[in-house]
Amino acid sequence: MSKTYIKEIRINKFRGLKNITLPIAERITLISGKNATSKSTILGIIAHTFNFKNNYITNKSIENRTIWGEFFISKFSEHFKLSETYDPIYSMNLEGIVFDKHSQQDIVFTQELGDYTKQERQRVVVRYVDSNKQKQDRKITHPVIYLGLKRLFPIVERQNQKAEFDYFSNQANKEEFITLSNRILLKTHQNSSTNMTSTASKFLTSTVAHGNNYDNESVSVGEDNIGQILLALLSFKKLKSEMKNEYQGGILLIDEVENSLFPAAQQELLRVLNEFASEYSLQIVMTSHSPVLMKEVLKLNQDKNKLLYLTNSYGEIELTNWELEQIEADISGVVINKAKTTPKKIDCYVEDEEAKNLLNTLLNRHKIKKHLKIDYIKGFGCSEYIRLIEKMPHIKKNTIIILDGDLKPDKEKTNKLTISKIKHPNALTLPTNLPPDQLLFLILHNLPDNDNYWRNSLMFTKPVFSNAAKEVYSKFLIPSQILSCNEFEKIIDTYRKKQATEQKPGKRVRDIFKDFFKSTTINNVCKSCNPFEYYFFRQSNGKTLKEEFLQELINKLLKQGIILADSKKSCYNTDKLR
């Protein structure tokens, strides 16, 4: 990884926050919630983790400054005013994880309140162990810019003096600022800004784009707000050009980002922020009450962007796992009208009944299931789907195709048909490298005789399974020990190669496993004590595979315009199927 970034904050206790873990996205994290849900407090915690005045690797001071001439730091006083009465020692208990570009390792840091009896004023202490195993009582070296609510103080009420910034003596830099401002505020043709002015007051510096028919004294709060956000973004661009290979990214924190902006401007600002986050390795963490921004963030790649919604509707502040509909109801203080709620559905095609069975199991009790119309075209496999896509390209926009796991790309499958050869943006494969019928066999084969699964109400025991699968065992000469997916695939491939050399090749692999899957015994078992459900919901390696599959499917749905709030990645260990 070529940047330093914060991965997670675990707040055990600090003011209104208790036992909350906040995953921070690589690019954009939007923290939303009603008032008094500690959104700004979280920004303060992040800001106070970092400093960018000294390079402790080279033991040199850092001279890089923002466009307006300040260090890339955020002062403690911008976020917190501590009370000796209500913020006593030990009342702050939190830790977090930062990935460090220099060491290519995770740093676990803590924050705690210092003893105010030993100093003139109380302070928050950051502690961690560095890559050399040395304990450090200092902030982590990383550039931060914080834009608080003081940026919204009306420009006409400030005691401003005009300022000149060296960065804008370059005409290209000046034009970029004006172009971005016009783009975000949707100013075109005669309404577009053609000039810019920088000002400085005792507590605020800003640059604003404006037309030739008026100056900075007449601009709106929204125009000024955008100007300050652009100054911050371009400061990171400037920092990257100055530091070159030593650049490690940065963090931009914005409180109530949507303030003073109309909805379309909010949408365009988010696009600009996403572009800068990608180009300049930025983490942008923002607070907002805007349903517009919440919806737009959920449309972004959920591997790199997140919506974190906090609620205090049940007493304590908690991080929710809600759909957008629930979030909008909570933040508006209304109930959901179920009579008007009709979830958007999208056609989802699989290869056969076995795949449909597995997919329904994976989606069991998951909210995305209501958005899918799952079906299969009888006699259609991967090759038929490819031909269909080539002849009817419009289905790329209106469908999701989920193929069997044996279509996953693999080094050993370079000459075989894999999903990478399917020109469909919304095609994906089921978990593992096996088709569903083979996967079901392997799940049951690998369960020990004394596993709790076999103590089911159907009296479906390991011996009963072995009898139901006797053709599979005899045809493929499967040993009794536990097999990995790869080992199992090699056994199947050996059978296929043997078939290819014989005049009477016998029963095909597909037919053997289909007969096993459709047998009366297995059919009844799948209805009452489904092995897929046992594996993917109760075993850790199965849970991991399920969560990875669901995250990929969610990303496909987001591209189709289906908005889900529940789109966070799982943090399970990625063990493979044994």
N, C-alpha and C positions, 0 to 999 in steps of 0.2 A: 504494500500500500504506500502510495507516494504522498500521503498527507497525515497530519495529526488530527484526530477528531475525537469528540466525546461520544461514547457509545450508550451510556446508561447512568441514571441517577437513582439511587435507592434511598428514600427518605424514611428513616425509621421514626423520627420525631423532630419536628420544627414548626412551632406555631400551630397553624391549623392543619398541617400535613402530617399524617401518621401512616406508616406501613404502606407506602406507595412506591412502586417501581416505574420509572419513566424511561422508555426506550427512546433515544434521540436518533433521528434519521441522519443519513450521510449528507443529505442535501437540505430539504425543507421539513421542518417540524412546526406544525400549527397547533398551538395550545389554546383550546377554546373552553368556554364555560360561562356560567352566570357570574355576576359580581361576587366578590368574597370567596372565590375558589382558589386563591393563592397563585394565580397565573404569573403575576409580576414577581412574586417571591421566587418562583422557579427560575425566571430570567436572572434574578440577582444571584442565585446559587451558582448558576453556570458562569456568569461574568466573574464572580469572585474566585473561581477556580484557577484563573489564568492571569499571567502578567507578561509583558513584552518589553521590559526595560533592560534586562540583562540576559546574555547568552552564557549559561553556566557550563557549557561544553568548551567554549573558547575563552571563558573568563573575560569577555569584553562586553561593554555596554552596547545596547542596540540603539542606533541613531535614526532608524526609519520612522517617519512620521506620516500621519494622514495628510490629505490634501490641504486641510486647514491648519496643519502644523502641530497637532497633538500626538502623544504616544498612542499606540494601539492598546489601550487599557481602559477599564471601567472602574471608577472609584467606588469604594464601599458605600460612601455617603449618597451615591446616586440611587441606591437600592434599599438600604436599611437604616433605621434609626433604632438602636437597641435600648431596651428598658431594663434597668437593674431590677425592677420589680417583676416584670413579666417575661424577661429573657435572662433567667439566672444561668449560672454555669451548669453545664451538662444538659441544658434544655434543647440543645441542637445535636442531633445524632443522625448523620447521613454519610453515605459513601457513594462513590461513582467509579466508572471505568473510562479511561482515556487511552486510545491507541496512540503510541508515540512513534512518529515517523523515523526518528533517529535510531532508536533501538529496535524498531519493528516488533515491539512488545506492548502488551497491555499494562497500564499503570492503574493500580487501585488507590484512590485517594479518599481521604476523610475530611470532613469539616466539623469543627467544634468551637464552642464559645470559649475564649480565653478568660482568665481570672481577672475580673475588673478590679479586685482589691489590690492587685499587684501593679497596676498601671493607671494612668490618668483616665483612660477611657476603655471601654470594652471593645473587643475585636474578635473576628472569626479567624481561626487558625486552620490553614490547609496543610495536611500531612500526607506523605506517601513515601514509598521505597522506590528509588530510581533503578535504572537498568544495571547499575553497579552494586546493587543491594545496599545502598547507603540510604539511611533515613533522612528525609528532607522535611523541614518545617517552612516551606515556602510554596508559592504558587507555581504551577506548571507553565513553562515558557511557551506562549502561543498568543497570536494577535487577536484582539477582540475589539469590536466597536459596539457600543450600546446606544440605541436611539430611544430615549424615554419620552414621556408626554410633554416635557418642556419644549419639544420641537414644535408643538402645536400652538405655542404662545403667539398671538397675532403679530405679524411683522410691523404693523403700524404703531403698536404699543411698546415696541422696543426702542431703546436709545441706540440706534444703529449708526455705525460708521462704515462707509464703503471700504471694502478690502480687495486686495489683489492677490491671487494665488498663482504661484509660478506654474503650476500644472496647466492652467488654462492660457498661458502665454503661447502654448502650442495650439495652432488653429484647429488641428484634427481633434484634439481633446475637447476643445470648446464645442465643435460641431457635434461630436458624439453626445455630449451632455444635452444639447438642445434637441437633437434628434430623438434621444430616449425620452426626454420630457414630453415632447409632442406625441410620441407613440403611445405612452401610457395614458395621457390625458385626451387621446383621440382628437388632437388638434390637427386639422388639415387645411391646406390652401390659405385662404385669407385669414383664418383664425389661428394659424400656427405661430409659435414663438420664433423669433429670428435673432434675438439678442439674449444676453444673460448678465446678471449682476450679483456680485458677492458682497455680503455684509457681515460685520462682527459687532456683537454687543458684549456686555459684561458676562453674560451666562450662555450665549448661543451664537454660533456661526452658521451661516447658510449661504447657499447659492441658488438662484432661481432664474428660470428661463421666462422671458416675456417678449411681447411684441414691441415694435418701434413706436407705437402710438401710446404706450404707457410704460412706467418703470416699476422697480421693485416695490415701491411704496403702495402700489395699487393691486398687487397680485393677491390671489386668494390663499387661504390657509392650505387648501389642497395642493396648489402649485408649489407652495413653500415646503410642504411635507414631502412631496415627490423630489424636490431639489435636494433635501437633506438625505433622503434615502439613496439617491444617485451619487451624492458626494461620498457616502460610505462605500458603495459598490466600487466606484472608480478608485477609491483609496486602496482597496485590495488589488485592483488591477495594477496600480502604480507600485505597490509593494512587491508583487510578483515580478515585475520588470526590473526592479532594483535588486532583489535577492537571487533571481535566476534559479539555479539548482537547489539553493538552500531554502527556497520558499516551501512552506509546509501547509499552506491553506490558511484558513482563518474562520472566525465565528462572528456573525452579525446577529445582534439581538434587537428586535423591534417590538416595542410595547404598543398594543392596539394599532396594528399596521393599517387597518382600513379606515381609520378616523379621517374624516373630511373628504373621503373619496367616493365618487358615485360607483355603482356596481360594475359597469364596463371597465372603468379605470382600475378597479380592484383586480379584475380578471387579467388585464394586460400587465399590471404590475407583477402579478404572480408569475406570468410567463417570463418576464425580464429577470426576476429573481431566480427562477429555475435555470435560465441560461447562464447567468453569472455564477451560480452555485456549481454548475457543471464545468464551466470553463476555468474557474479560478479556485476550484477545490474548497468551496465555502460550505460551512454549515450555517444555515439561516434558521433561527428559532424565533418564532413570532407568537404574540398573543392576539386574539381576535374574538369578537362576538358575531362576526359576519357569516350568515348561512351561505352567502355567495362564495366566500373563500373556502369554507369547509367543503362545499360541493366540488369546487375546482381542485383542491388538494387531493381529494379522493380519486380524481381522474388521472393524476400523475402516477408514474411508476411507483408502486407501493414497496418495492425493494429499497428505494432510496428516499422516499418521502412518507410522512406520517401525519395523521390527525390524532391528537390526544385530547379527548373531551373529559373534563372534570365536572363532577356534579356534587352538590351538597344537599340534594333533594331528600336524602335519607338520613340526614344528620351529619355524619363525618364526611369530609371530602374524599371522594373516591374516583379512580380512573375507570371509565366505563368501556364497555365493549359493544356499543350500540350501533344500530343502523342510522343513517342520516335522518330518517323519518322520526325516530325516537329523540335524536339530538335536537331537531327543530322544535319538537313538542316541548321538551324540557326547557330550552332557552326562551321559548315564547310563553311558557306557563299555561299551556293548553293540553287537552287530551287528544289522542289520535282518533280520527273519525274512520273507523274500520270499514264503514259502508262505502267510503270513497277510495279505499286503498285497494288498488288492483296492481300487483307487482308485474313489472315488465318481464315477459318470458322470451327466451331465445331457443331456437332449435338446437339440440345437442345430439349428435349421431355417434353411436358406437358400432362395433363390428358384429356383435351377436348377442344372444340372450345371456350368455355367461358374463360378458362385459357389462351388460345392463345391470345384472345382479350385483356385480362388484361395485359399480359406480353408485348405485342406490345405497349400498352399504356404507361406502365412504362418505356419502352426503347425509347419512342418517343424523337427524337432529341438528343439521347445520342450516342456517338461514338462507344460504345461496341455492338450496334445492328448489325453492319456490320460484326461482327465476329461470329454471331449465325445463324444457320439454324434451325428455330423454326418449330416444327411439333408435331403431336400427333398420336398415334396408335389407331384407332377406336376400342372402346370396352375395352381399357386398362385403368385400375385404378391403385391404389397403389399396390394392391395384385398381379396384373399381372406383374407390373414392378419388384417386388421382385422376382418372379419366373424367370423372364427373366434374371435378374442379377445373380441368382444362377446358371442358366444353361449356361449363356454366360458371364463369368467373365471378358472377354477382353473388354467389353463395358465400364468398369469402367475407362479405360484409354482414351477413345475417345468420351465420351458423358457427357452432363450435364442434369440431370433430375430435373425438377421443379414441385413440387407437390402442391396441394391446401393447403391453410393455415390451414385447420382443421387437418392437419397431424403434426402440431407443438407439441413438447413434452409439457405436462402439468400435474400438480399434480393430476388433476381429470381424467386424461386419462391413468392412469397406466395400465389398463387392455385392453386399446384399441391399435390399430395399429398406431404408430407414426413414424415420419421420423427417430427417433433415432434407430429404429429396422431395418432400411434399410441399408444393408452393402455396401454402395456406397459412396466413398469419395467426390463425386461431386453432391450429392443430396441436395436440399434446398427447402424451401417452399415459396410461395407467401406471401405478407404482410397480417397481421391480422390473426386471428384464424378461418376465415370463408372461404368457397369455393367462387369463384368469383361471382356466381349468387346470393348467399345470401348477399355477401358484397355489390353488386350493389344495392340491395333492401334497405339495411340498410343505405347506403350513402344518397339515395333519401328520405327515411323515416325521417332521422334526419335533413334534410334541412328545415328551417322555410318557411312558405308560401311566405314571402316577400324577401327571399334570391335572390340575383342577378342572380343566375343560372336560375331561372324560367323565367326570362325575355329574353328568347332565340328566335331565328328566327322561330323555329318550333311551337311556342305557346304551348310547352310542359310545362304545369303548374302543381302545386301540385295536384289540383283536377284530372287532366288527368292521372297523375301517380297513384293516389289512385284508379282510375277506372281500370287501366291496372293491378294493383296488388290486385284487390278485392278478388281473390281466396286465396292469401297469407294471407290477413288480416282476412278473414273469417275462414279459416282452423286453423290458429294458434292463433286466438283471440288476435291479437297484439294491445296493447294500443296506444294511440296517442302521448304519451310523447316521448322525446328523449331517446334512449336506448344505453347502452354500448354493446360492443361485448359479454361480459360475460352474461349480462342480456338477450340479444337476443338468445344466445346459450341455456340458460336455458329454454326459451320458446319453442325452437325447440326440446330439449330433453324431455320436458313434453309431447309434441305431440307424440314422438316416443314411450315413455313408455305407453301412452294410447293405441297406435296402438297394442302394444305387448299383451295387455289384451283383445282385442276385436276379436270376431270371424270373422268379416268383417273389417279388419283394414283400408280399404280405400286406398287412393292415397299415394304413398311414398313421403317423404320429397323431395328427389332428383327430382322426376318427377314434383312436384308442382313448384319448383323454375326453373327447365329447361323450363317449359311451359311459365313461366313469362318472362324469359330471351329471349326466342325465339319468343315472341309475336311480331306482326308487329310494334306495337308502340315502344317497347323497342329496337327492331332491328334498326328502323329508327333513334331513339335517339342516339344510340351508334355510328352511322355513322356520325352524324352531330354535336351533342353537348354532347360528351361522358362524362357521370358522373364520370367515373374513372379518366379521365384527369382533370376534375374540382377539384376533391378531392385531387389527388396526386400531382397536380402542383400548386394549388392556395390556398389550406388550410394548415395551419402550421402543424397540426398533421398528415395530409396526406403526406406532404413533408418529414417529419421526417421518416415515415415508408418507403417511397420510397427510401430515401437516405440510410437507413440501409440495405434494400434489395439489392440495387445496389452495395454497398460496399462488401456484402457477395458474390454476383455474380462475382464481379471483382476479388476477392481473388481466387475463383474457376477457373476463366479463366487464372489467372497468373500461377496456378499450371499446367494448360494444355499447358503452353509455349506461351500463347498469351500475348504480352507485351503492356501494356498501361501506359501512363504517368499520365492519369487522374484517380488516385486511392486514392485520399485523402478522409478521413472520413468527413462527414457533422458535423457541430457543432450546429444543431438545438436542441431545447428542445425536449425531448422524450415524448411528450404527446401521450396518447393512443387515439384510435378512440372513439369518444363520443358515 
